Amino acid sequence: MRLAPRLLVAFGFLATLGTAGLGVLVREDRVTAETKRFSDEVARACESTRVEIVHQAERDKKLVGGACQAGELVDRALVSLEAGDFSERRLGFAQLVPQERVAFDLDELLFAVEGGDIVGAEPKSLLAKKRREVEAEIGKGPASYAFRTAGGLAIVSRCAKASHGHTAGLMGVRHVAPLLAQRGSALGVTVEEGTREARPDEVTASCTVSDGHGAAVALTVAKPKAELSSALLRIDERILLAAAVTMGVALLFAVLLARSLGRPLAELAREARLVSSDAAKPLAGRVKGSDEVRELVVAFDTMIEDLAVTRRRLAATSRVAAWREVARRVAHEVKNPLAPIRAAVETLRRLRARDDPAFDEYFDEATRTVLAEVHRISTIVTEFTRFARLPQPRPEDVDPADIARHVVTAHEPLAEETKLVLDIAGPTVHVSADRDQIVQVLTNLVQNALDAVRGLAGARVVLRVESDAHGRARFTVTDSGPGISRDIAARLFEPYATTKAHGTGLGLAIAQRIAIEHDGELSYLGPGDDGRGAMFRLVLPPEGPKPMSEAPPSPPPSV
């Protein structure tokens, strides 16, 4: 742990210890009072729910009773019964029942006449009730209500009206569950029918509601302890606030002390983390502190200056070493044609010295040899110049499929007996690239593949172009040739690495450099999917080559 946190912890502990004892005593008293208040609130919620159920039952009784005494449906049915045309008008009365249920805002409504004959009901399942049960329910005289517990608690309101020896009545039912849910939502509690044990995370209260006819239903009201926990948490917060005020004074002193000691060290650590990225800056004049800190700052500034010098020297050494290796290989390639040139010239000198009659005959052959090898040297130097002074990419919006199509079309006349196939795998996403340089890379890959399969039976070269999931363009060149040996594959992209008798070995090196300058990748994947030949892949990002932060190193003035 750093110095500043250690000081903060020490002073904070001392301040907390002084208020902890008093805080515990105050908390116990407040917790007891808050717990009692919460339990009383749950009990009041149960009682108010019981009262609301009774009031709702009274309202339903009054509503249904009024429909019997002065309602149009009951009166018209009694008149029809007296007139003797009830059977003809029965269907019309039945169709009025759903409308009456909606108007009364009831869950169930049943309309019956004398003998328990059900005229209409909503829902239709009530039509299956037995006539004796209906007659017993409705025929009990004045409007009343009772509780029904089967299938969930419900308020059953009923009434009957008699006229000239005929009777008609209504029975309405209201399910209590929605009322319980409404009350629970309004009071922030859960109201359930019946009794149960309280769970650890809640407080419960029970009460009983009666219909006055001997039916009593128990209710359980439960309220999560989250509100109680929040109240207790507020108590704790107030106690902690008192402790925080005390701690604040102590911590302020600790912060001032820690800043004077810790800030210089933190600044030094921050700059030290930037050393690896070469972004560290001298600290002199920016960091103040004791004599020891100032000595450390001087040592750090000296170190980053030495590192900067070392990096520059290392970069210069690396560039020199790289060009030295290239120069060595160029010298080796140039030295090879010099041997036959020297042999031809020495032979001409010997023949001329002894006036050999074969001089004239050999002269033509020797000069052809010298010219051919000079041309070979010229080719090596030209290819090296192209490799050393490759122009900077000029990116433009290009279609990968169009580039691949152009390369295949250009090489079809050279394919001879080889089957050259263009495989465009679905729509390709345009990328930003130097079209000429990408054509140069693909031309090199396709030409190498054609050279590898020339003269083989069933020769085949495939150029496949596609877009991957990241929007990058992928060109894959596969041939059915003899493949590439392991020792050549290890240095395939190095300058002058080739298996061709007529090649310079710079083609793939140039192609690799073009791919890198496009922020892409050119790689050898090994044999094809059938285990034969060779497979190369060029991957180009959609955003194209990045702007060069610095010019590439110039080639040496001479090799």
VENURWO-V963297 format. One line per field, one symbol per residue. ss: DSSP state (a for helix, b for strand, c for the rest). psi: psi as a letter, one per 30 degrees, with the letter a starting at -180 (. if undefined). burial: + if it has 9 or more other C-alpha atoms within 8 Angstrom, else -. Layout:
# VENURWO-V963297
ss=???
psi=???
burial=???
This chain:
# VENURWO-V963297
ss=ccaaaaaaaaaaaaaaaaaaaaaaaaaaaaaaaaaaaaaaaaaaaaaaaaaaaaaaaaaaaaaaaaaaaacaaaaaaaaaaaaccaaaaaaaaaaaaaaaaaaacccbbbbbbaaabbbbbbcaaaaaccaaaaaaaacccccbbbbbcccccbbbbbbbbbbccbbbbbbbbbbaaaaaaaaaaaaccbbbbccccccccbbbbbbbbbcccccbbbbbbbbbcaaaaaaaaaaaaaaaaaaaaaaaaaaaaaaaaaaaaaaaaaaaaaaaacccccccccccccccccaaaaaaaaaaaaaaaaaaaaaaaaaaaaaaaaaaaaaaaaaaaaaaaaaaaaaaaaaaaaaaacccccaaaaaaaaaaaaaaaaaaaaaaaaaaaaaacccccccbbbcaaaaaaaaaaaaaaaccccbbbbbbccccccbbbcaaaaaaaaaaaaaaaaaaaccccccbbbbbbbbcccccbbbbbbbccccccaaaaaccccccccccccccccaaaaaaaaaaacccbbbbbbccccccccbbbbbbccccccccccccccccccc
psi=kleeeeeeeeeeeeeeeffeeeeeeeeeeeeeeeeeeeeeeeeeeeeeeeeeeeeeeeeeeeeeeeeeegkeeeeeeeeeeefggeeegeeeeeffeeeeeeefhlekkkklakggjjelljlfffffkkeeeeeeeeggblklllkkfkgkkljjklllkkjhglkklkjkkkkfeeeeeeeeeefhlkklkallkklfglklkklkkkgggfkkkkkkkkkkgeeeeeeeeeeeeeeeeeeeeeeeeeeeeeeeeeefefeeeeeeeeeeffefghgklkfkffklaleeeeeeeeeeeeefeeeeeeeeeeeeeeeeeeeeeeeeeeeeeeeeffeeeeeeeeeeeeeeeghkfgeeefeeeeeeeeeeeeeeeeeeeeeeeeefhklkkikljljeeeeeeeeeeffefffcfkjjkkjjilkkkkljljeeeeeeeeeeeeeeeeeefkfkkgkkkkjkklkafggkkkkkkklgafakleeeefhegkkgjlgkfglfgfeeeeeeeeeefggakklkfalafgglalkkkkkklffakkkkflklkkllfl.
burial=--++-+++--++--++--++--+---+--++--++--++--++-+++-++--++--++-+++++++++--+-+++-++-++----+--++--++++++-++----+++++++++-+++++++---+----+-+++++++---++++++---+++++++++++---++++++++++++-+++-+++---+++++-+------++++++++++---+++++++++++--+--++--++--+--++--++--++--++--++++++++-++--+--++----+--+---+-+---++--++-++--+---+----------+---+--++-+++-++--++-++--++--+--++------+--++--++-++--++-++--+--++--+-----+-+--++++-+++-++--++--+--+++++-+---++++++++-+++++++++++-++-+++----+++++++++---++++++++++++++---++--+-+++++-----+++-+++++-+++++++++-+--++---+++++++++++-++--------------
